Amino acid sequence: IYMALFNYCDKNVTQLYTVHGLKNNIYIPLMFCFLPDKTLKTYIGLLKKINAVGINLNKFVLDLEISMHQAINIIFSITHIWGCRFHLSQAWYHKIQSLGFAQEFNFANDELEKWLVHIFGLPFLNPIEVLRLFYGCEIFSRSALGGRLSEVRLIEQDWHWHRD
């Protein structure tokens, strides 16, 4: 679907936004929405249409687009927003590549490799435990990271610490 979207859709379509529901631990696709852009205004319009159907939405798992996070907070008064683990890891890996660490990551037993493996595991933990482990574990200590504290700050910026 992703590749076909750009090959076969109208030039005014920028994004295929999918909405899934969770029923009996199974994710079910509910809506496929073609959107012209990724702006706050567009996301608010989409959420108003979803809200008009009368479905009580109070939990969201999203990618890292701030505009959608803002739109949800505007349209739905009581919500819980979680970041999508796939999109978070994808964003981190792209950042690692842009900083030139992808090649360094391939070396066995390197401190950076150990650190990155642990970082990529953080999204699978209970959110309450993430802060304690991120700042409390030896693998994340200043001595283990050496001169790589700037990378820690980049990870901190990408992670939504204030979310549930």
N, C-alpha and C positions, 0 to 999 in steps of 0.2 A: 504494500500500500504506500509506503513512504516514497519509494522511487517513482511509482506511478503517479503520485500526486503532482509532481513537478513536470512530468511528461505529458499528462493528459488532462489536466485541469485548466480552467480558465486562468488567464494571466493575472486576474485580480485575486486569486486565492493564494495565500501565503502559507497557511497552516491548516492541517487536519487535526482538530482537537477532539479527543475521544473522552467520553465520560463513562466510567464503569461503576457498577454497584457491587457490593459484597453481600452474598446470600449463602448461608451454610458453608462458609469458608471457601466459596468459589466466586471469582471475579467474573461478572457478566457485563459485556458491553451494552450500554443503554443508549448512547447517542454518538453520532459521528457528525461533527460540525466543521464546515469549511469556513475559515475566517480570512478576512482580507489583510489583517495585520496582527500585531501582538501588543496593541496599545491598551491602556487602562480603560478607555472608552469602549473599545470593542469587547473586552472581557466583561465589563459591567453589563453591556447589552445582552451578551450570552447568558450571564447568570440571572438576569431579570427574566429571560424567557424560561430558563430552567426552573426558577422559583415560581413562575406563574402556573406551572403544571401542578403545583401543590405538594411536591415531594419535600419532606422534612429533612434537610441536609444539615448535618452538624459536625461531620468529620471529613477532612480532605487530605489526600496524599497527592502532592504536587511536585512538579519539577522546580527549578530554581528561579523561575520568572517572577520577579518582584511585582510586576503589574497584575498578575493573576492573584497573588497573595493579597495585594491591596484591594482588588475588586471583591474578593470574598469577604474581607473585613467590612467593606462598605455595604454589601447586599445582605449578608447573613450576620445577625447580631451575635449569636452564640455559636462559635465554631472552634474546632481544634484543627490546626494545620500541621501536617508532618511533611518533611521533605522526602522525596522519592530517593531510595537508596541507589538505584541504578543511575539516576541523573546526577546525584551528588558524586558518586565514584567517577562517572564520566567527566564531570567538571574538574575534579581533582587530577585525573589522569591527563587531561588536556593541559592543565596548568603545569604538571610535572614535565610534559613534553616541551612546552614553551620555554621552560627554564633550563632545558637541556639535561634533565635528570633521567630520562628514559634509558639512555645508554648506560649510565652509572647504575641504574636499578638492576641490570642484568648480571652484575658481578655477585658471585656467591659470598655469603658471610659478611657482607658489607653492613656497617651500622645503618646507612641510609636505607638499604633494602629491608632490614628488620623493622626500621621505623615506619616505612611505607606500608609494609604488610600489616602492621598493627593499626595504622591510620585507616586503611581500607576496611578493617574489621569493626571499627567504631560504630558505623551505622546499624550493625546487627545487635548492638547492646541495648539494654533498657536505657532510654534517654536520661534517666536520673543518674545512671552510672557513668555516663560519658565524661562529664566534667571531672569527676573524681579520678577516673582512670587516665584521662588525658593529662592532667596535671600531677597525678600522684604516682604513676608507674615509672620505674627506672628507665624503661625504654624511651620515655618521653622527657627524661631529665636533660638539663642543660649540658651536663658533661657528656652524655651519650650522643647528643646532637652536635656537639662542637660548635662550629660556626654556622649552623643551619637554622638559627632562630628566626631568620626572616621567612623561611618556609613554614615554620609553625604559625607565624602571624598570618600568612596567606590562607592556611587551612582554617584558622580561627575566623577569618573574614567570610569564608564560604559557608561555614557551618552556622546554622540558625540556632545559636545557643538559647535564645529566648523562647523557642517553641516548646510545646508540650512534648 
